[in-house]
Amino acid sequence: MINKKTLKLSLKSLKDFAKKELPDEKLLELDKKDECPLDIVRQMCSPDGLAIQLLFIPVEYGGMGGGAFDVYCICEEMARIDLGIATSLFATFLGSDPITVGATPEQKKFWMSRIAKEGLLFAYGATEPEAGSDLGSLKTTAERVEQDGRIVGYKITGNKQWISNGGVADAYSILANTPAGPTWFIVEKGAKGFTHDQPEEKHGIRLSNTAALALDNVYVDADRLVGGVEGQGLIQAQLVFGYTRLMVAAFGLGAGWAAVDRAIPYSTKRIQAGAPLSEKQGYTHKLIVPHVVRLEAARASIEETAERIDAGEGSLNTEGAIAKYMATEAGNAAAEAAIQAFGGYGYTHEYVVEKIKRDVRITTIYEGTSEIMEMTISRDRWQLHLKTRGQHYHDRAKECEMLHASHSDVGADVAALNLHALAEVMEKARVARLTRHQHVLLRLGELIAHAECAASLSRRAALAADRKLNEKANARFDATALAALARIFAREAALKIAEEGLRWAGTAAGPNDSELAAFEATLQLPALHRAQAGLLSDMDYIADVIYGRAKRAAVAA
Ligand SMILES: Cc1cc2nc3c(=O)[nH]c(=O)nc-3n(C[C@H](O)[C@H](O)[C@H](O)COP(=O)(O)OP(=O)(O)OC[C@H]3O[C@@H](n4cnc5c(N)ncnc54)[C@H](O)[C@@H]3O)c2cc1C
């Protein structure tokens, strides 16, 4: 892990670099030309340039040894600049992940030192034309090449699809089926039989190079098999999901905030009906405030997960999935709202929010789609529900009740109600065997993500009040504002759980009137509804904070 000062310096260098090399006009021009600025990407990874890749490389290989929290901060900043370039840099991180988790010490030293010293660009070759979300169905094969009864190498044959840096990388990690199952191999550019297509013409992240790969009997020596043991590929891929999904979560967060941060100043200058849009509640409370709330709720989930990964709590795949799901959906919705916030100007290229909207769209697709996130979250928490005989979320609710006892203003009481209601929805689903319906299972994933995120944001607000937030945590909002954000988000989650819980758990089984009434009572619907009291004034307060009016109002009072 790196210290706060070094992280701050790295973030500043990144911002300064972007200001000089990537002004809006240049980004828009590259976007229009659908061109990956390889020289810029190389400069960003060059030891003589920005050398941003050093952040995630362990110290023993010449890097800075950044942890999950550091990487989240850098990813958010990169996404604020341009998500296409961020993707290009991310591909090296992702491509070298199988090495980080599964390689032999010699392989780690060889490849990670090269990434550090030479700024080697990597690509991550997992997806295939017929194997996307279900990677297990991959068709690329790695055939053993033996000499004197010893495996000396492999011949890899197959096709990879949508590979970031596919046409520009120096080295590729390629997932291929060996006789013992899926396995990662490192293939270098220029290997005989290894070709890539023209870059894809994409909806967004047009500054990143995405290309299909073709491997026709590409020979690699046996030491290019990551870890030296066949069949470990899917396990190695799983091991880093928590971490890598956190990075894409940070992309969603950064891109979402980039859009909102363009809409906010615009709305202070745009006069309609005699006053700036920023003073119109119907504008701010629809197009700005709810998105700020959701982005910050997602941030709470990201920061908490990053801290736990750094504390050695394991790969936290489900928490990473929750963070990715919430942040990328929030980022996507925020960018969409930002177009609306700019009116007709938002619909043109010049104001950039249109580009951000196209760019951020990818974050709900790559590194696991939102639907796969819903499934991952739901399946894991379903197991916890069963194992604890339905107590898991009641226990989490009790923790929030305790938090409410010490911090009565951070929405933890409502977060607790949400978690109790969620436990009841899941129990109803169990009794009525509703998870046989995949749709119900995935909708539960959405409710779980919202309920857990609301609890995370309450905890974040409480930590801020106690001045115990991570020293590297985002400090845009103070403790009072975070408490208001937490109350607003907890209310939103409450209504979602009440409505959707009733919809899927209550009606799918077709219960009679008295069963339905009993179920409504277990959800504590009146309390969830009463919790909405105070919503408008909290939204007014957040609007004041966003527009810098809160301090002025306090001084005037
Ligand atoms: C610009 C870009 C860059 C990319 N970069 C890389 C890269 O560097 N390396 C790499 O390996 N891959 C990369 N990908 C691939 C990306 O990870 C996949 O596109 C993604 O995992 C989804 O796979 P798919 O496209 O095959 O869609 P599918 O898996 O076919 O999914 C299609 C739809 O069906 C849904 N779905 C799928 N399975 C289920 C299910 N069981 N139940 C319910 N719904 C389901 C999905 O959520 C989605 O909405 C990239 C993709 C793009 C577009």
Ligand as a Chemical Component Dictionary entry (heavy atoms), coordinates in Angstrom:
data_LIG
# 
_chem_comp.id                   LIG 
_chem_comp.type                 NON-POLYMER 
_chem_comp.pdbx_formal_charge   0 
_chem_comp.three_letter_code    LIG 
# 
loop_
_chem_comp_atom.comp_id 
_chem_comp_atom.atom_id 
_chem_comp_atom.alt_atom_id 
_chem_comp_atom.type_symbol 
_chem_comp_atom.charge 
_chem_comp_atom.model_Cartn_x 
_chem_comp_atom.model_Cartn_y 
_chem_comp_atom.model_Cartn_z 
_chem_comp_atom.pdbx_ordinal 
LIG C1  C1  C 0 -15.678 -2.802  -25.567 1  
LIG C2  C2  C 0 -15.497 -4.152  -24.960 2  
LIG C3  C3  C 0 -14.286 -4.493  -24.370 3  
LIG C4  C4  C 0 -14.099 -5.773  -23.844 4  
LIG N1  N1  N 0 -12.875 -6.133  -23.343 5  
LIG C5  C5  C 0 -12.642 -7.432  -23.026 6  
LIG C6  C6  C 0 -11.320 -7.884  -22.710 7  
LIG O1  O1  O 0 -10.357 -7.110  -22.672 8  
LIG N2  N2  N 0 -11.131 -9.193  -22.453 9  
LIG C7  C7  C 0 -12.151 -10.097 -22.475 10 
LIG O2  O2  O 0 -11.898 -11.273 -22.255 11 
LIG N3  N3  N 0 -13.419 -9.697  -22.752 12 
LIG C8  C8  C 0 -13.676 -8.404  -23.038 13 
LIG N4  N4  N 0 -14.944 -7.996  -23.364 14 
LIG C9  C9  C 0 -16.019 -8.970  -23.352 15 
LIG C10 C10 C 0 -17.025 -8.756  -22.239 16 
LIG O3  O3  O 0 -16.465 -9.108  -21.009 17 
LIG C11 C11 C 0 -18.267 -9.581  -22.620 18 
LIG O4  O4  O 0 -18.884 -8.893  -23.701 19 
LIG C12 C12 C 0 -19.221 -9.757  -21.481 20 
LIG O5  O5  O 0 -18.672 -10.598 -20.509 21 
LIG C13 C13 C 0 -20.560 -10.344 -21.940 22 
LIG O6  O6  O 0 -20.372 -11.446 -22.747 23 
LIG P1  P1  P 0 -21.115 -11.512 -24.175 24 
LIG O7  O7  O 0 -20.817 -10.271 -24.898 25 
LIG O8  O8  O 0 -20.757 -12.785 -24.823 26 
LIG O9  O9  O 0 -22.657 -11.500 -23.831 27 
LIG P2  P2  P 0 -23.550 -12.746 -23.374 28 
LIG O10 O10 O 0 -22.876 -13.517 -22.310 29 
LIG O11 O11 O 0 -24.011 -13.493 -24.567 30 
LIG O12 O12 O 0 -24.772 -11.973 -22.746 31 
LIG C14 C14 C 0 -25.782 -11.320 -23.524 32 
LIG C15 C15 C 0 -26.878 -10.844 -22.571 33 
LIG O13 O13 O 0 -27.441 -11.971 -21.889 34 
LIG C16 C16 C 0 -27.320 -11.833 -20.491 35 
LIG N5  N5  N 0 -26.991 -13.147 -19.926 36 
LIG C17 C17 C 0 -25.919 -13.910 -20.190 37 
LIG N6  N6  N 0 -25.965 -15.051 -19.492 38 
LIG C18 C18 C 0 -27.091 -15.008 -18.769 39 
LIG C19 C19 C 0 -27.697 -15.902 -17.845 40 
LIG N7  N7  N 0 -27.143 -17.056 -17.513 41 
LIG N8  N8  N 0 -28.875 -15.536 -17.297 42 
LIG C20 C20 C 0 -29.452 -14.351 -17.600 43 
LIG N9  N9  N 0 -28.930 -13.485 -18.472 44 
LIG C21 C21 C 0 -27.759 -13.787 -19.042 45 
LIG C22 C22 C 0 -26.181 -10.832 -20.286 46 
LIG O14 O14 O 0 -26.314 -10.165 -19.065 47 
LIG C23 C23 C 0 -26.364 -9.918  -21.470 48 
LIG O15 O15 O 0 -27.325 -8.952  -21.183 49 
LIG C24 C24 C 0 -15.163 -6.710  -23.858 50 
LIG C25 C25 C 0 -16.397 -6.337  -24.427 51 
LIG C26 C26 C 0 -16.564 -5.097  -24.984 52 
LIG C27 C27 C 0 -17.875 -4.773  -25.628 53 
# 
loop_
_chem_comp_bond.comp_id 
_chem_comp_bond.atom_id_1 
_chem_comp_bond.atom_id_2 
_chem_comp_bond.value_order 
_chem_comp_bond.pdbx_ordinal 
LIG C1  C2  SING 1  
LIG C2  C3  SING 2  
LIG C2  C26 DOUB 3  
LIG C3  C4  DOUB 4  
LIG C4  N1  SING 5  
LIG C4  C24 SING 6  
LIG N1  C5  DOUB 7  
LIG C5  C6  SING 8  
LIG C5  C8  SING 9  
LIG C6  O1  DOUB 10 
LIG C6  N2  SING 11 
LIG N2  C7  SING 12 
LIG C7  O2  DOUB 13 
LIG C7  N3  SING 14 
LIG N3  C8  DOUB 15 
LIG C8  N4  SING 16 
LIG N4  C9  SING 17 
LIG N4  C24 SING 18 
LIG C9  C10 SING 19 
LIG C10 O3  SING 20 
LIG C10 C11 SING 21 
LIG C11 O4  SING 22 
LIG C11 C12 SING 23 
LIG C12 O5  SING 24 
LIG C12 C13 SING 25 
LIG C13 O6  SING 26 
LIG O6  P1  SING 27 
LIG P1  O7  DOUB 28 
LIG P1  O8  SING 29 
LIG P1  O9  SING 30 
LIG O9  P2  SING 31 
LIG P2  O10 DOUB 32 
LIG P2  O11 SING 33 
LIG P2  O12 SING 34 
LIG O12 C14 SING 35 
LIG C14 C15 SING 36 
LIG C15 O13 SING 37 
LIG C15 C23 SING 38 
LIG O13 C16 SING 39 
LIG C16 N5  SING 40 
LIG C16 C22 SING 41 
LIG N5  C17 SING 42 
LIG N5  C21 SING 43 
LIG C17 N6  DOUB 44 
LIG N6  C18 SING 45 
LIG C18 C19 SING 46 
LIG C18 C21 DOUB 47 
LIG C19 N7  SING 48 
LIG C19 N8  DOUB 49 
LIG N8  C20 SING 50 
LIG C20 N9  DOUB 51 
LIG N9  C21 SING 52 
LIG C22 O14 SING 53 
LIG C22 C23 SING 54 
LIG C23 O15 SING 55 
LIG C24 C25 DOUB 56 
LIG C25 C26 SING 57 
LIG C26 C27 SING 58 
# 
